[in-house]
């Protein structure tokens, strides 16, 4: 078995060809228990890419990213923040569903470092083709896959972080975390998530020549360039972060009947 997915990626492939090739990926053992590969979805010229952790139960069954309960939260937050999901590209750091059985249920299991590393070439290939202006890591697994093991979502969410790729990057929580929040605290959690997404919307609306804000250095959050040979490694460039909106924004009229 290959140590990562590099050998599965066809040369000069577009997104459609990458998706087709990913269907046969066996770079890590997760393919054995998954229904199918769940590749990214969205337009090839998307200005923003959202990267989650891995497909969930519904994503594994339906074959698309963020189509289950967490996807409903994600869609709701995007709508409130003023971001049209149809104009975004959504993918995951790991393309197969990792789970354990509990009766009739399939319970999510967090991917381990070797599984994330095995799948990384797919994510790098997606980013290399799309070349988004903004990349958003949703949750700790995606943040570490993109920025290294030292990044902390709770401490750095909503900030513009420097990295060795073109465009800006920020991190926020995974929308599934809102579903796990107590009912009493859920509106505040949703409001904070929407505030992070509004910063993304404002960044996309900011002219490219705007005065950038100071971003954390790559070394501060533990980023290291991808291993040699990846498509993304050839595209390394400094980030051009923009000033974030005022802290403490609260999302209006939250609809949480998911």
VOGU-3710 file (C-alpha; in Angstrom, 3 decimals, decimal comma):
1> xxxxxxxxxx> 0,000/0,000/0,000  1,223/3,492/-0,861  2,312/5,701/2,024  0,339/8,613/0,591  -1,945/9,375/-2,330  0,678/10,964/-4,593  0,823/7,971/-6,925  -2,946/8,121/-7,486  -2,916/11,704/-8,779  -2,806/11,869/-12,589
11> xxxxxxxxxx> -0,499/14,500/-14,125  -2,091/17,695/-15,423  -5,498/16,662/-14,041  -8,390/19,057/-13,629  -10,810/18,818/-10,685  -13,090/16,381/-12,453  -10,190/14,088/-13,261  -8,921/14,328/-9,689  -12,349/13,337/-8,395  -12,446/10,344/-10,697
21> xxxxxxxxxx> -8,957/9,256/-9,677  -9,761/9,649/-5,979  -12,533/7,057/-6,254  -9,868/4,369/-6,441  -7,614/5,698/-3,685  -6,341/3,070/-1,248  -3,459/5,085/0,201  -4,629/4,390/3,762  -6,845/1,685/5,300  -9,893/3,950/5,675
31> xxxxxxxxxx> -11,193/3,046/2,213  -12,013/-0,474/3,395  -14,884/0,542/5,680  -16,071/3,605/3,767  -18,933/3,515/1,286  -17,097/5,763/-1,146  -14,539/8,520/-1,522  -16,077/11,916/-0,753  -14,204/14,479/-2,827  -14,518/18,250/-2,717
41> xxxxxxxxxx> -17,356/20,116/-4,422  -17,690/23,583/-5,877  -16,645/25,722/-8,825  -13,018/25,499/-10,000  -12,714/29,282/-9,842  -13,987/29,584/-6,255  -12,441/32,491/-4,377  -12,725/30,723/-1,019  -12,083/27,105/-0,054  -13,405/25,590/3,172
51> xxxxxxxxxx> -11,555/22,527/4,466  -13,219/20,281/7,027  -12,002/17,151/8,788  -13,555/14,156/7,012  -16,934/13,013/5,664  -19,574/12,072/8,205  -22,162/9,314/8,042  -24,483/11,156/5,637  -21,619/12,422/3,496  -20,331/8,859/3,177
61> xxxxxxxxxx> -23,760/7,640/2,085  -24,580/10,542/-0,257  -21,111/11,173/-1,674  -20,871/14,939/-1,098  -19,155/17,099/1,555  -21,167/18,818/4,286  -24,589/17,409/3,407  -25,454/16,047/6,875  -26,453/17,787/10,139  -23,170/19,742/10,366
71> xxxxxxxxxx> -23,698/20,789/6,762  -27,042/22,325/7,701  -25,335/24,396/10,393  -22,641/25,357/7,903  -25,201/26,444/5,291  -27,116/28,453/7,895  -23,980/30,255/9,058  -22,832/30,984/5,505  -26,236/32,453/4,685  -26,200/34,751/7,721
81> xxxxxxxxxx> -22,605/35,793/7,000  -23,475/36,687/3,423  -21,458/33,956/1,683  -23,084/32,034/-1,164  -22,132/28,387/-0,766  -22,621/27,859/-4,499  -19,617/30,124/-5,038  -17,395/28,271/-2,549  -15,379/25,078/-2,791  -15,850/22,723/0,150
91> xxxxxxxxxx> -13,634/19,733/0,855  -12,112/17,702/3,680  -8,582/16,947/4,816  -9,468/13,226/4,739  -11,678/11,866/1,967  -12,970/8,650/3,588  -15,276/8,286/6,602  -13,552/6,837/9,668  -16,018/5,210/12,044  -16,713/2,455/14,548
101> xxxxxxxxxx> -20,006/0,558/14,910  -22,310/1,091/17,896  -25,382/-1,028/17,344  -26,962/0,286/14,162  -24,999/3,543/14,354  -21,681/4,427/12,749  -19,813/6,679/15,170  -17,266/9,184/13,901  -13,617/8,637/14,814  -10,991/11,367/14,490
111> xxxxxxxxxx> -8,436/10,611/11,755  -4,902/9,971/12,946  -1,760/11,659/11,638  -0,795/8,861/9,177  -4,290/8,953/7,657  -4,181/12,732/7,307  -0,714/12,568/5,757  -1,803/9,845/3,336  -4,690/11,988/2,098  -2,832/15,317/2,022
121> xxxxxxxxxx> -1,840/15,126/-1,690  -5,515/15,303/-2,676  -6,067/18,463/-0,644  -2,869/20,004/-1,970  -3,882/19,189/-5,541  -7,303/20,809/-5,021  -5,755/23,990/-3,638  -3,142/24,066/-6,406  -5,832/24,001/-9,080  -8,267/26,406/-7,455
131> xxxxxxxxxx> -5,723/28,897/-6,081  -8,270/30,504/-3,726  -7,923/33,983/-2,322  -8,986/32,669/1,092  -8,676/29,221/2,660  -10,653/28,442/5,827  -9,813/25,489/8,069  -12,893/24,183/9,858  -11,807/22,507/13,082  -8,578/21,213/14,556
141> xxxxxxxxxx> -7,912/18,367/12,124  -8,137/20,624/9,070  -6,131/23,360/10,785  -3,305/20,975/11,652  -3,380/19,431/8,171  -2,937/22,866/6,625  -0,787/24,669/9,196  1,004/22,115/11,324  0,572/20,556/14,765  1,059/23,685/16,873
151> xxxxxxxxxx> -1,991/25,579/15,591  -4,787/25,958/18,168  -8,257/26,753/16,892  -9,534/27,988/20,258  -6,678/30,495/20,513  -6,314/31,521/16,861  -9,810/31,318/15,406  -10,795/34,301/13,300  -7,187/35,477/12,907  -5,370/35,789/9,594
161> xxxxxxxxxx> -2,384/33,465/9,792  0,701/33,569/7,607  1,561/30,457/5,637  3,732/29,348/2,745  0,990/29,318/0,096  -0,711/32,036/-1,951  -3,726/33,745/-0,477  -4,939/34,211/3,075  -5,797/31,546/5,608  -7,821/31,520/8,793
171> xxxxxxxxxx> -9,152/28,892/11,162  -12,445/28,479/12,953  -14,453/25,721/14,592  -16,020/22,826/12,733  -19,800/23,336/12,519  -20,362/19,949/14,158  -19,030/21,481/17,378  -22,093/23,722/17,485  -24,345/20,676/17,408  -22,479/19,301/20,413
181> xxxxxxxxxx> -22,928/22,534/22,375  -25,552/22,675/25,131  -28,851/24,196/24,010  -28,377/27,204/26,277  -24,964/27,994/24,804  -25,717/27,142/21,175  -26,843/30,626/20,030  -23,585/32,145/21,310  -21,539/29,403/19,662  -23,366/29,948/16,383
191> xxxxxxxxxx> -22,911/33,698/16,691  -19,150/33,319/17,147  -18,972/30,988/14,136  -20,908/33,460/12,000  -18,603/36,278/13,155  -15,603/34,273/11,912  -17,314/33,722/8,561  -18,161/37,420/8,299  -14,451/38,178/8,518  -13,998/35,881/5,547
201> xxxxxxxxxx> -16,777/37,697/3,658  -15,170/41,051/4,461  -11,775/39,777/3,276  -13,284/38,766/-0,055  -14,852/42,214/-0,349  -11,623/44,071/0,511  -9,722/45,516/-2,487  -6,463/43,709/-3,140  -4,500/46,889/-2,567  -5,867/47,476/0,934
211> xxxxxxxxxx> -3,412/47,960/3,763  -2,793/44,515/5,311  -2,947/43,820/9,008  -0,127/42,063/10,791  -0,480/38,291/10,673  1,104/35,694/12,885  4,204/34,195/11,387  4,211/30,633/10,113  6,726/29,655/12,775  4,388/30,897/15,528
221> xxxxxxxxxx> 1,694/28,390/14,670  4,025/25,585/13,656  3,583/25,582/9,865  6,101/23,692/7,809  5,973/23,565/3,999  4,609/20,293/2,561  7,070/17,511/1,857  8,941/17,758/-1,416  7,166/16,768/-4,566  3,691/18,080/-3,805
231> xxxxxxxxxx> 1,971/20,432/-6,219  1,240/22,892/-3,424  4,880/23,115/-2,377  5,773/24,669/-5,731  3,288/27,493/-5,128  4,725/28,810/-1,871  4,228/32,535/-1,399  3,643/34,886/1,548  0,127/35,665/2,653  -1,426/39,112/2,228
241> xxxxxxxxxx> -3,773/39,294/5,245  -6,419/41,980/5,664  -7,768/43,659/8,737  -10,571/41,742/10,400  -13,883/43,393/11,352  -14,709/44,374/14,871  -14,664/41,561/17,395  -17,838/40,430/19,118  -20,251/40,362/16,167  -23,463/38,488/16,920
251> xxxxxxxx> -25,487/36,727/14,252  -29,115/37,907/14,026  -32,179/35,683/13,874  -30,374/32,388/14,299  -32,399/29,436/13,085  -31,246/26,364/14,956  -34,109/23,933/14,281  -31,753/21,422/12,643
//
